[in-house]
Amino acid sequence: MASELPPDRLKKQMIRSFGRLHTFWYRTTGGLIGGWAGGPSLLLTTTGRKSGKPRTLPLLYLKTARGYALVASFGGSDQHPAWYLNLEANPEVEIQVGPKRIRARAQTADEERRAELWPRLLKLYGGYASYQQRTERKIPVVELVPESG
């Protein structure tokens, strides 16, 4: 069939569609509806590194003393997710946690901080372990540190 998509492209389109629906319900309900893998989720808005446009998606998070930790797993893909590449280009972001919108700065965790957070992230969602096994890249952990004041 001519309209069939390659599996990788189909997977990306399905993830995008689910993300848009999740984002809609999260925003509409102030975070009451929404969650990944039974854990807490937030909406992350980055600036597209190529387009310069805002890009929002829902992600599972771990609350930390500094802010919020995210895993740039992309399901164990050998490539970083687009949102992570956007953060590398511009670390200034907005997040929505429940009904609250917060300006923050993204920081990729160094080895020591990643080692500290990784076991807690695995408790939150054990699937990260299999994602790490699927890829040779070391999956980044990102902390979103809210702006003070």
Secondary structure, DSSP 8 states (H G I E B T S, - for coil): -TT---HHHHHHHHHHHHHHHHHHHHHHHTTSS--BTTB-EEEEEEE-TTT--EEEEEEE-EE-SSSEEEE--GGG-SS--HHHHHHHH--EEEEEETTEEEEEEEEE--HHHHHHHHHHHHHH-THHHHHHHH-SS---EEEEEE---
